[in-house]
Amino acid sequence: MLAQRLGKFLQRYPDLSVEVAVRDRMGDLVADGFDVAVRFGEPEPSAFIAALRLRTRVLTNEAPECVARHGCPEHPSGLT
C-alpha cells in the first residue's frame, strides 16, 4: 500500500528522498537517523508523536507452487 504511493509523493516533493527500511522492532529512530516511521499494530509507549492514518490488516501469503511443494503451513513461521 505504501509502495503504490511513493512515486507520486516523490514527484510532488522532488527535493525529498525516501529510504524504506523494514524491521521487526522500533529501535531508536532518532539515533538511527529516521525522520518518519510507519508502524503496524498498537504503538508502544514512547515520547514520539503518533497519528493513526489507516486501518488495515497484514496478510501473510504463500505462492500456490510453494504450497503444492511443501504443503500449507499451520503458522506464518512455517513459511521459512
PDB file of N, CA, C and O in Angstrom:
ATOM      1  N   MET A   1       0.821  -1.184   0.000  1.00  0.00           N
ATOM      2  CA  MET A   1       0.000   0.000   0.000  1.00  0.00           C
ATOM      3  C   MET A   1       0.875   1.262   0.000  1.00  0.00           C
ATOM      4  O   MET A   1       0.574   2.230  -0.699  1.00  0.00           O
ATOM      5  N   LEU A   2       1.935   1.246   0.769  1.00  0.00           N
ATOM      6  CA  LEU A   2       2.841   2.390   0.828  1.00  0.00           C
ATOM      7  C   LEU A   2       3.608   2.545  -0.488  1.00  0.00           C
ATOM      8  O   LEU A   2       3.755   3.652  -1.006  1.00  0.00           O
ATOM      9  N   ALA A   3       4.090   1.430  -1.014  1.00  0.00           N
ATOM     10  CA  ALA A   3       4.886   1.474  -2.241  1.00  0.00           C
ATOM     11  C   ALA A   3       4.100   2.077  -3.406  1.00  0.00           C
ATOM     12  O   ALA A   3       4.680   2.753  -4.256  1.00  0.00           O
ATOM     13  N   GLN A   4       2.808   1.845  -3.454  1.00  0.00           N
ATOM     14  CA  GLN A   4       1.976   2.380  -4.528  1.00  0.00           C
ATOM     15  C   GLN A   4       1.959   3.907  -4.525  1.00  0.00           C
ATOM     16  O   GLN A   4       1.727   4.524  -5.565  1.00  0.00           O
ATOM     17  N   ARG A   5       2.195   4.507  -3.392  1.00  0.00           N
ATOM     18  CA  ARG A   5       2.071   5.961  -3.266  1.00  0.00           C
ATOM     19  C   ARG A   5       3.411   6.700  -3.295  1.00  0.00           C
ATOM     20  O   ARG A   5       3.432   7.923  -3.440  1.00  0.00           O
ATOM     21  N   LEU A   6       4.502   5.999  -3.163  1.00  0.00           N
ATOM     22  CA  LEU A   6       5.803   6.667  -3.075  1.00  0.00           C
ATOM     23  C   LEU A   6       6.164   7.438  -4.335  1.00  0.00           C
ATOM     24  O   LEU A   6       6.705   8.540  -4.246  1.00  0.00           O
ATOM     25  N   GLY A   7       5.878   6.882  -5.504  1.00  0.00           N
ATOM     26  CA  GLY A   7       6.211   7.563  -6.760  1.00  0.00           C
ATOM     27  C   GLY A   7       5.546   8.925  -6.868  1.00  0.00           C
ATOM     28  O   GLY A   7       6.207   9.918  -7.172  1.00  0.00           O
ATOM     29  N   LYS A   8       4.253   8.977  -6.623  1.00  0.00           N
ATOM     30  CA  LYS A   8       3.517  10.248  -6.688  1.00  0.00           C
ATOM     31  C   LYS A   8       4.022  11.221  -5.623  1.00  0.00           C
ATOM     32  O   LYS A   8       4.156  12.417  -5.880  1.00  0.00           O
ATOM     33  N   PHE A   9       4.299  10.703  -4.431  1.00  0.00           N
ATOM     34  CA  PHE A   9       4.796  11.545  -3.353  1.00  0.00           C
ATOM     35  C   PHE A   9       6.120  12.198  -3.739  1.00  0.00           C
ATOM     36  O   PHE A   9       6.311  13.397  -3.541  1.00  0.00           O
ATOM     37  N   LEU A  10       7.037  11.394  -4.296  1.00  0.00           N
ATOM     38  CA  LEU A  10       8.347  11.931  -4.672  1.00  0.00           C
ATOM     39  C   LEU A  10       8.260  12.875  -5.863  1.00  0.00           C
ATOM     40  O   LEU A  10       9.078  13.788  -5.978  1.00  0.00           O
ATOM     41  N   GLN A  11       7.301  12.680  -6.743  1.00  0.00           N
ATOM     42  CA  GLN A  11       7.082  13.642  -7.832  1.00  0.00           C
ATOM     43  C   GLN A  11       6.585  14.971  -7.275  1.00  0.00           C
ATOM     44  O   GLN A  11       6.975  16.040  -7.745  1.00  0.00           O
ATOM     45  N   ARG A  12       5.732  14.891  -6.282  1.00  0.00           N
ATOM     46  CA  ARG A  12       5.180  16.117  -5.682  1.00  0.00           C
ATOM     47  C   ARG A  12       6.226  16.866  -4.864  1.00  0.00           C
ATOM     48  O   ARG A  12       6.198  18.094  -4.793  1.00  0.00           O
ATOM     49  N   TYR A  13       7.155  16.122  -4.243  1.00  0.00           N
ATOM     50  CA  TYR A  13       8.194  16.713  -3.403  1.00  0.00           C
ATOM     51  C   TYR A  13       9.566  16.249  -3.895  1.00  0.00           C
ATOM     52  O   TYR A  13      10.199  15.416  -3.246  1.00  0.00           O
ATOM     53  N   PRO A  14      10.031  16.771  -5.022  1.00  0.00           N
ATOM     54  CA  PRO A  14      11.267  16.280  -5.639  1.00  0.00           C
ATOM     55  C   PRO A  14      12.539  16.519  -4.812  1.00  0.00           C
ATOM     56  O   PRO A  14      13.557  15.877  -5.073  1.00  0.00           O
ATOM     57  N   ASP A  15      12.510  17.408  -3.843  1.00  0.00           N
ATOM     58  CA  ASP A  15      13.694  17.665  -3.023  1.00  0.00           C
ATOM     59  C   ASP A  15      13.859  16.650  -1.888  1.00  0.00           C
ATOM     60  O   ASP A  15      14.874  16.654  -1.192  1.00  0.00           O
ATOM     61  N   LEU A  16      12.868  15.789  -1.705  1.00  0.00           N
ATOM     62  CA  LEU A  16      12.937  14.767  -0.662  1.00  0.00           C
ATOM     63  C   LEU A  16      13.453  13.454  -1.240  1.00  0.00           C
ATOM     64  O   LEU A  16      13.327  13.187  -2.435  1.00  0.00           O
ATOM     65  N   SER A  17      14.021  12.662  -0.383  1.00  0.00           N
ATOM     66  CA  SER A  17      14.380  11.292  -0.764  1.00  0.00           C
ATOM     67  C   SER A  17      13.777  10.359   0.275  1.00  0.00           C
ATOM     68  O   SER A  17      13.586  10.739   1.430  1.00  0.00           O
ATOM     69  N   VAL A  18      13.482   9.145  -0.144  1.00  0.00           N
ATOM     70  CA  VAL A  18      12.855   8.171   0.739  1.00  0.00           C
ATOM     71  C   VAL A  18      13.691   6.902   0.745  1.00  0.00           C
ATOM     72  O   VAL A  18      14.067   6.383  -0.306  1.00  0.00           O
ATOM     73  N   GLU A  19      13.973   6.419   1.931  1.00  0.00           N
ATOM     74  CA  GLU A  19      14.631   5.133   2.099  1.00  0.00           C
ATOM     75  C   GLU A  19      13.686   4.264   2.910  1.00  0.00           C
ATOM     76  O   GLU A  19      13.253   4.660   3.992  1.00  0.00           O
ATOM     77  N   VAL A  20      13.367   3.099   2.407  1.00  0.00           N
ATOM     78  CA  VAL A  20      12.456   2.198   3.107  1.00  0.00           C
ATOM     79  C   VAL A  20      13.286   1.151   3.839  1.00  0.00           C
ATOM     80  O   VAL A  20      14.086   0.442   3.228  1.00  0.00           O
ATOM     81  N   ALA A  21      13.093   1.062   5.135  1.00  0.00           N
ATOM     82  CA  ALA A  21      13.766   0.058   5.965  1.00  0.00           C
ATOM     83  C   ALA A  21      12.683  -0.736   6.680  1.00  0.00           C
ATOM     84  O   ALA A  21      11.757  -0.156   7.247  1.00  0.00           O
ATOM     85  N   VAL A  22      12.791  -2.034   6.654  1.00  0.00           N
ATOM     86  CA  VAL A  22      11.806  -2.904   7.302  1.00  0.00           C
ATOM     87  C   VAL A  22      12.496  -3.635   8.438  1.00  0.00           C
ATOM     88  O   VAL A  22      13.535  -4.267   8.249  1.00  0.00           O
ATOM     89  N   ARG A  23      11.901  -3.539   9.632  1.00  0.00           N
ATOM     90  CA  ARG A  23      12.467  -4.242  10.779  1.00  0.00           C
ATOM     91  C   ARG A  23      11.358  -4.654  11.724  1.00  0.00           C
ATOM     92  O   ARG A  23      10.243  -4.136  11.659  1.00  0.00           O
ATOM     93  N   ASP A  24      11.671  -5.578  12.590  1.00  0.00           N
ATOM     94  CA  ASP A  24      10.659  -6.114  13.492  1.00  0.00           C
ATOM     95  C   ASP A  24      10.690  -5.479  14.880  1.00  0.00           C
ATOM     96  O   ASP A  24      10.057  -5.983  15.808  1.00  0.00           O
ATOM     97  N   ARG A  25      11.413  -4.390  15.025  1.00  0.00           N
ATOM     98  CA  ARG A  25      11.460  -3.693  16.313  1.00  0.00           C
ATOM     99  C   ARG A  25      11.517  -2.192  16.060  1.00  0.00           C
ATOM    100  O   ARG A  25      11.896  -1.756  14.973  1.00  0.00           O
ATOM    101  N   MET A  26      11.145  -1.413  17.048  1.00  0.00           N
ATOM    102  CA  MET A  26      11.151   0.033  16.925  1.00  0.00           C
ATOM    103  C   MET A  26      12.566   0.579  16.913  1.00  0.00           C
ATOM    104  O   MET A  26      12.925   1.349  16.022  1.00  0.00           O
ATOM    105  N   GLY A  27      13.370   0.196  17.884  1.00  0.00           N
ATOM    106  CA  GLY A  27      14.721   0.727  17.986  1.00  0.00           C
ATOM    107  C   GLY A  27      14.712   2.202  18.338  1.00  0.00           C
ATOM    108  O   GLY A  27      13.675   2.754  18.705  1.00  0.00           O
ATOM    109  N   ASP A  28      15.855   2.830  18.226  1.00  0.00           N
ATOM    110  CA  ASP A  28      15.994   4.270  18.489  1.00  0.00           C
ATOM    111  C   ASP A  28      15.964   4.989  17.143  1.00  0.00           C
ATOM    112  O   ASP A  28      16.994   5.141  16.487  1.00  0.00           O
ATOM    113  N   LEU A  29      14.773   5.428  16.740  1.00  0.00           N
ATOM    114  CA  LEU A  29      14.593   6.028  15.420  1.00  0.00           C
ATOM    115  C   LEU A  29      15.452   7.264  15.220  1.00  0.00           C
ATOM    116  O   LEU A  29      15.995   7.468  14.135  1.00  0.00           O
ATOM    117  N   VAL A  30      15.583   8.082  16.236  1.00  0.00           N
ATOM    118  CA  VAL A  30      16.379   9.313  16.120  1.00  0.00           C
ATOM    119  C   VAL A  30      17.853   8.971  15.946  1.00  0.00           C
ATOM    120  O   VAL A  30      18.506   9.490  15.041  1.00  0.00           O
ATOM    121  N   ALA A  31      18.378   8.111  16.795  1.00  0.00           N
ATOM    122  CA  ALA A  31      19.787   7.726  16.703  1.00  0.00           C
ATOM    123  C   ALA A  31      20.091   7.020  15.385  1.00  0.00           C
ATOM    124  O   ALA A  31      21.200   7.124  14.862  1.00  0.00           O
ATOM    125  N   ASP A  32      19.101   6.299  14.850  1.00  0.00           N
ATOM    126  CA  ASP A  32      19.282   5.590  13.584  1.00  0.00           C
ATOM    127  C   ASP A  32      19.077   6.499  12.373  1.00  0.00           C
ATOM    128  O   ASP A  32      19.232   6.057  11.234  1.00  0.00           O
ATOM    129  N   GLY A  33      18.730   7.765  12.612  1.00  0.00           N
ATOM    130  CA  GLY A  33      18.619   8.737  11.521  1.00  0.00           C
ATOM    131  C   GLY A  33      17.283   8.786  10.807  1.00  0.00           C
ATOM    132  O   GLY A  33      17.202   9.325   9.703  1.00  0.00           O
ATOM    133  N   PHE A  34      16.235   8.242  11.401  1.00  0.00           N
ATOM    134  CA  PHE A  34      14.911   8.269  10.772  1.00  0.00           C
ATOM    135  C   PHE A  34      14.171   9.551  11.124  1.00  0.00           C
ATOM    136  O   PHE A  34      14.227  10.016  12.263  1.00  0.00           O
ATOM    137  N   ASP A  35      13.477  10.120  10.144  1.00  0.00           N
ATOM    138  CA  ASP A  35      12.617  11.280  10.370  1.00  0.00           C
ATOM    139  C   ASP A  35      11.161  10.873  10.536  1.00  0.00           C
ATOM    140  O   ASP A  35      10.410  11.521  11.265  1.00  0.00           O
ATOM    141  N   VAL A  36      10.757   9.794   9.856  1.00  0.00           N
ATOM    142  CA  VAL A  36       9.370   9.331   9.877  1.00  0.00           C
ATOM    143  C   VAL A  36       9.376   7.810   9.927  1.00  0.00           C
ATOM    144  O   VAL A  36      10.231   7.163   9.323  1.00  0.00           O
ATOM    145  N   ALA A  37       8.422   7.251  10.645  1.00  0.00           N
ATOM    146  CA  ALA A  37       8.277   5.798  10.701  1.00  0.00           C
ATOM    147  C   ALA A  37       6.821   5.436  10.466  1.00  0.00           C
ATOM    148  O   ALA A  37       5.921   6.163  10.886  1.00  0.00           O
ATOM    149  N   VAL A  38       6.587   4.322   9.799  1.00  0.00           N
ATOM    150  CA  VAL A  38       5.253   3.766   9.622  1.00  0.00           C
ATOM    151  C   VAL A  38       5.233   2.460  10.388  1.00  0.00           C
ATOM    152  O   VAL A  38       6.053   1.573  10.152  1.00  0.00           O
ATOM    153  N   ARG A  39       4.289   2.351  11.306  1.00  0.00           N
ATOM    154  CA  ARG A  39       4.204   1.152  12.141  1.00  0.00           C
ATOM    155  C   ARG A  39       2.868   0.474  11.955  1.00  0.00           C
ATOM    156  O   ARG A  39       1.867   1.116  11.634  1.00  0.00           O
ATOM    157  N   PHE A  40       2.862  -0.827  12.158  1.00  0.00           N
ATOM    158  CA  PHE A  40       1.636  -1.614  12.176  1.00  0.00           C
ATOM    159  C   PHE A  40       1.441  -2.111  13.592  1.00  0.00           C
ATOM    160  O   PHE A  40       2.409  -2.454  14.271  1.00  0.00           O
ATOM    161  N   GLY A  41       0.211  -2.152  14.041  1.00  0.00           N
ATOM    162  CA  GLY A  41      -0.081  -2.663  15.381  1.00  0.00           C
ATOM    163  C   GLY A  41      -0.230  -1.539  16.385  1.00  0.00           C
ATOM    164  O   GLY A  41      -0.188  -0.358  16.043  1.00  0.00           O
ATOM    165  N   GLU A  42      -0.401  -1.932  17.613  1.00  0.00           N
ATOM    166  CA  GLU A  42      -0.572  -0.977  18.705  1.00  0.00           C
ATOM    167  C   GLU A  42       0.758  -0.289  18.995  1.00  0.00           C
ATOM    168  O   GLU A  42       1.788  -0.956  19.096  1.00  0.00           O
ATOM    169  N   PRO A  43       0.750   1.039  19.130  1.00  0.00           N
ATOM    170  CA  PRO A  43       2.005   1.735  19.429  1.00  0.00           C
ATOM    171  C   PRO A  43       2.487   1.450  20.846  1.00  0.00           C
ATOM    172  O   PRO A  43       1.698   1.324  21.783  1.00  0.00           O
ATOM    173  N   GLU A  44       3.793   1.355  20.969  1.00  0.00           N
ATOM    174  CA  GLU A  44       4.402   1.181  22.285  1.00  0.00           C
ATOM    175  C   GLU A  44       4.465   2.549  22.963  1.00  0.00           C
ATOM    176  O   GLU A  44       4.516   3.568  22.274  1.00  0.00           O
ATOM    177  N   PRO A  45       4.462   2.596  24.295  1.00  0.00           N
ATOM    178  CA  PRO A  45       4.603   3.880  24.979  1.00  0.00           C
ATOM    179  C   PRO A  45       5.936   4.526  24.614  1.00  0.00           C
ATOM    180  O   PRO A  45       6.980   3.877  24.687  1.00  0.00           O
ATOM    181  N   SER A  46       5.908   5.794  24.223  1.00  0.00           N
ATOM    182  CA  SER A  46       7.144   6.496  23.877  1.00  0.00           C
ATOM    183  C   SER A  46       6.891   7.991  23.865  1.00  0.00           C
ATOM    184  O   SER A  46       5.764   8.447  24.057  1.00  0.00           O
ATOM    185  N   ALA A  47       7.954   8.746  23.638  1.00  0.00           N
ATOM    186  CA  ALA A  47       7.848  10.199  23.549  1.00  0.00           C
ATOM    187  C   ALA A  47       7.533  10.648  22.118  1.00  0.00           C
ATOM    188  O   ALA A  47       7.370  11.843  21.873  1.00  0.00           O
ATOM    189  N   PHE A  48       7.445   9.707  21.173  1.00  0.00           N
ATOM    190  CA  PHE A  48       7.149  10.053  19.789  1.00  0.00           C
ATOM    191  C   PHE A  48       5.699  10.476  19.628  1.00  0.00           C
ATOM    192  O   PHE A  48       4.829  10.055  20.390  1.00  0.00           O
ATOM    193  N   ILE A  49       5.452  11.297  18.647  1.00  0.00           N
ATOM    194  CA  ILE A  49       4.089  11.687  18.301  1.00  0.00           C
ATOM    195  C   ILE A  49       3.567  10.676  17.294  1.00  0.00           C
ATOM    196  O   ILE A  49       4.210  10.425  16.275  1.00  0.00           O
ATOM    197  N   ALA A  50       2.399  10.091  17.574  1.00  0.00           N
ATOM    198  CA  ALA A  50       1.818   9.094  16.679  1.00  0.00           C
ATOM    199  C   ALA A  50       0.443   9.553  16.236  1.00  0.00           C
ATOM    200  O   ALA A  50      -0.300  10.154  17.011  1.00  0.00           O
ATOM    201  N   ALA A  51       0.108   9.269  14.989  1.00  0.00           N
ATOM    202  CA  ALA A  51      -1.208   9.596  14.453  1.00  0.00           C
ATOM    203  C   ALA A  51      -1.683   8.429  13.594  1.00  0.00           C
ATOM    204  O   ALA A  51      -0.960   7.975  12.707  1.00  0.00           O
ATOM    205  N   LEU A  52      -2.882   7.949  13.850  1.00  0.00           N
ATOM    206  CA  LEU A  52      -3.452   6.874  13.060  1.00  0.00           C
ATOM    207  C   LEU A  52      -3.799   7.418  11.680  1.00  0.00           C
ATOM    208  O   LEU A  52      -4.548   8.389  11.569  1.00  0.00           O
ATOM    209  N   ARG A  53      -3.269   6.810  10.641  1.00  0.00           N
ATOM    210  CA  ARG A  53      -3.511   7.250   9.271  1.00  0.00           C
ATOM    211  C   ARG A  53      -4.338   6.263   8.471  1.00  0.00           C
ATOM    212  O   ARG A  53      -4.966   6.638   7.481  1.00  0.00           O
ATOM    213  N   LEU A  54      -4.347   5.009   8.888  1.00  0.00           N
ATOM    214  CA  LEU A  54      -5.041   3.985   8.112  1.00  0.00           C
ATOM    215  C   LEU A  54      -5.281   2.769   8.977  1.00  0.00           C
ATOM    216  O   LEU A  54      -4.404   2.348   9.731  1.00  0.00           O
ATOM    217  N   ARG A  55      -6.462   2.208   8.869  1.00  0.00           N
ATOM    218  CA  ARG A  55      -6.738   0.916   9.497  1.00  0.00           C
ATOM    219  C   ARG A  55      -6.657  -0.125   8.391  1.00  0.00           C
ATOM    220  O   ARG A  55      -7.346  -0.027   7.375  1.00  0.00           O
ATOM    221  N   THR A  56      -5.818  -1.109   8.599  1.00  0.00           N
ATOM    222  CA  THR A  56      -5.629  -2.159   7.604  1.00  0.00           C
ATOM    223  C   THR A  56      -5.283  -3.446   8.323  1.00  0.00           C
ATOM    224  O   THR A  56      -5.192  -3.469   9.550  1.00  0.00           O
ATOM    225  N   ARG A  57      -5.093  -4.492   7.588  1.00  0.00           N
ATOM    226  CA  ARG A  57      -4.649  -5.748   8.175  1.00  0.00           C
ATOM    227  C   ARG A  57      -3.443  -6.237   7.386  1.00  0.00           C
ATOM    228  O   ARG A  57      -3.290  -5.932   6.203  1.00  0.00           O
ATOM    229  N   VAL A  58      -2.612  -6.981   8.044  1.00  0.00           N
ATOM    230  CA  VAL A  58      -1.412  -7.529   7.426  1.00  0.00           C
ATOM    231  C   VAL A  58      -1.696  -8.983   7.078  1.00  0.00           C
ATOM    232  O   VAL A  58      -2.129  -9.763   7.926  1.00  0.00           O
ATOM    233  N   LEU A  59      -1.450  -9.333   5.839  1.00  0.00           N
ATOM    234  CA  LEU A  59      -1.674 -10.698   5.383  1.00  0.00           C
ATOM    235  C   LEU A  59      -0.347 -11.355   5.027  1.00  0.00           C
ATOM    236  O   LEU A  59       0.517 -10.733   4.410  1.00  0.00           O
ATOM    237  N   THR A  60      -0.194 -12.589   5.411  1.00  0.00           N
ATOM    238  CA  THR A  60       0.976 -13.377   5.025  1.00  0.00           C
ATOM    239  C   THR A  60       0.501 -14.385   3.993  1.00  0.00           C
ATOM    240  O   THR A  60      -0.424 -15.157   4.246  1.00  0.00           O
ATOM    241  N   ASN A  61       1.142 -14.375   2.823  1.00  0.00           N
ATOM    242  CA  ASN A  61       0.707 -15.232   1.724  1.00  0.00           C
ATOM    243  C   ASN A  61       1.836 -16.137   1.272  1.00  0.00           C
ATOM    244  O   ASN A  61       3.016 -15.854   1.483  1.00  0.00           O
ATOM    245  N   GLU A  62       1.440 -17.231   0.643  1.00  0.00           N
ATOM    246  CA  GLU A  62       2.410 -18.168   0.088  1.00  0.00           C
ATOM    247  C   GLU A  62       1.977 -18.491  -1.341  1.00  0.00           C
ATOM    248  O   GLU A  62       0.788 -18.659  -1.612  1.00  0.00           O
ATOM    249  N   ALA A  63       2.933 -18.575  -2.238  1.00  0.00           N
ATOM    250  CA  ALA A  63       2.648 -18.883  -3.641  1.00  0.00           C
ATOM    251  C   ALA A  63       2.057 -20.284  -3.757  1.00  0.00           C
ATOM    252  O   ALA A  63       2.476 -21.190  -3.036  1.00  0.00           O
ATOM    253  N   PRO A  64       1.080 -20.476  -4.664  1.00  0.00           N
ATOM    254  CA  PRO A  64       0.472 -21.804  -4.838  1.00  0.00           C
ATOM    255  C   PRO A  64       1.508 -22.893  -5.142  1.00  0.00           C
ATOM    256  O   PRO A  64       1.360 -24.029  -4.691  1.00  0.00           O
ATOM    257  N   GLU A  65       2.548 -22.556  -5.900  1.00  0.00           N
ATOM    258  CA  GLU A  65       3.586 -23.537  -6.219  1.00  0.00           C
ATOM    259  C   GLU A  65       4.302 -24.015  -4.956  1.00  0.00           C
ATOM    260  O   GLU A  65       4.642 -25.192  -4.834  1.00  0.00           O
ATOM    261  N   CYS A  66       4.527 -23.097  -4.024  1.00  0.00           N
ATOM    262  CA  CYS A  66       5.194 -23.441  -2.766  1.00  0.00           C
ATOM    263  C   CYS A  66       4.292 -24.340  -1.915  1.00  0.00           C
ATOM    264  O   CYS A  66       4.770 -25.287  -1.291  1.00  0.00           O
ATOM    265  N   VAL A  67       2.988 -24.043  -1.891  1.00  0.00           N
ATOM    266  CA  VAL A  67       2.045 -24.881  -1.140  1.00  0.00           C
ATOM    267  C   VAL A  67       2.018 -26.280  -1.746  1.00  0.00           C
ATOM    268  O   VAL A  67       1.994 -27.271  -1.016  1.00  0.00           O
ATOM    269  N   ALA A  68       2.023 -26.367  -3.088  1.00  0.00           N
ATOM    270  CA  ALA A  68       2.000 -27.670  -3.749  1.00  0.00           C
ATOM    271  C   ALA A  68       3.251 -28.481  -3.407  1.00  0.00           C
ATOM    272  O   ALA A  68       3.191 -29.703  -3.265  1.00  0.00           O
ATOM    273  N   ARG A  69       4.379 -27.790  -3.279  1.00  0.00           N
ATOM    274  CA  ARG A  69       5.650 -28.472  -2.998  1.00  0.00           C
ATOM    275  C   ARG A  69       5.816 -28.844  -1.530  1.00  0.00           C
ATOM    276  O   ARG A  69       6.275 -29.941  -1.210  1.00  0.00           O
ATOM    277  N   HIS A  70       5.434 -27.912  -0.622  1.00  0.00           N
ATOM    278  CA  HIS A  70       5.740 -28.099   0.804  1.00  0.00           C
ATOM    279  C   HIS A  70       4.511 -28.271   1.695  1.00  0.00           C
ATOM    280  O   HIS A  70       4.652 -28.528   2.890  1.00  0.00           O
ATOM    281  N   GLY A  71       3.320 -28.134   1.137  1.00  0.00           N
ATOM    282  CA  GLY A  71       2.110 -28.194   1.945  1.00  0.00           C
ATOM    283  C   GLY A  71       1.775 -26.834   2.534  1.00  0.00           C
ATOM    284  O   GLY A  71       2.580 -25.904   2.483  1.00  0.00           O
ATOM    285  N   CYS A  72       0.597 -26.732   3.084  1.00  0.00           N
ATOM    286  CA  CYS A  72       0.135 -25.460   3.657  1.00  0.00           C
ATOM    287  C   CYS A  72       0.640 -25.339   5.097  1.00  0.00           C
ATOM    288  O   CYS A  72       0.380 -26.223   5.913  1.00  0.00           O
ATOM    289  N   PRO A  73       1.361 -24.250   5.424  1.00  0.00           N
ATOM    290  CA  PRO A  73       1.855 -24.110   6.789  1.00  0.00           C
ATOM    291  C   PRO A  73       0.725 -23.850   7.781  1.00  0.00           C
ATOM    292  O   PRO A  73      -0.295 -23.257   7.429  1.00  0.00           O
ATOM    293  N   GLU A  74       0.906 -24.286   8.993  1.00  0.00           N
ATOM    294  CA  GLU A  74      -0.081 -24.068  10.046  1.00  0.00           C
ATOM    295  C   GLU A  74       0.084 -22.691  10.698  1.00  0.00           C
ATOM    296  O   GLU A  74      -0.840 -22.180  11.332  1.00  0.00           O
ATOM    297  N   HIS A  75       1.280 -22.096  10.533  1.00  0.00           N
ATOM    298  CA  HIS A  75       1.617 -20.840  11.201  1.00  0.00           C
ATOM    299  C   HIS A  75       2.548 -20.072  10.258  1.00  0.00           C
ATOM    300  O   HIS A  75       3.281 -20.702   9.495  1.00  0.00           O
ATOM    301  N   PRO A  76       2.546 -18.717  10.284  1.00  0.00           N
ATOM    302  CA  PRO A  76       3.443 -17.962   9.409  1.00  0.00           C
ATOM    303  C   PRO A  76       4.916 -18.350   9.525  1.00  0.00           C
ATOM    304  O   PRO A  76       5.666 -18.214   8.559  1.00  0.00           O
ATOM    305  N   SER A  77       5.339 -18.834  10.701  1.00  0.00           N
ATOM    306  CA  SER A  77       6.736 -19.252  10.843  1.00  0.00           C
ATOM    307  C   SER A  77       7.061 -20.439   9.930  1.00  0.00           C
ATOM    308  O   SER A  77       8.227 -20.686   9.620  1.00  0.00           O
ATOM    309  N   GLY A  78       6.031 -21.169   9.502  1.00  0.00           N
ATOM    310  CA  GLY A  78       6.224 -22.291   8.604  1.00  0.00           C
ATOM    311  C   GLY A  78       6.594 -21.875   7.193  1.00  0.00           C
ATOM    312  O   GLY A  78       6.940 -22.728   6.375  1.00  0.00           O
ATOM    313  N   LEU A  79       6.530 -20.583   6.885  1.00  0.00           N
ATOM    314  CA  LEU A  79       6.898 -20.084   5.562  1.00  0.00           C
ATOM    315  C   LEU A  79       8.397 -20.074   5.348  1.00  0.00           C
ATOM    316  O   LEU A  79       8.859 -19.996   4.210  1.00  0.00           O
ATOM    317  N   THR A  80       9.164 -20.153   6.426  1.00  0.00           N
ATOM    318  CA  THR A  80      10.627 -20.133   6.270  1.00  0.00           C
ATOM    319  C   THR A  80      11.090 -21.417   5.638  1.00  0.00           C
ATOM    320  O   THR A  80      12.288 -21.600   5.420  1.00  0.00           O
TER     321      THR A  80
END
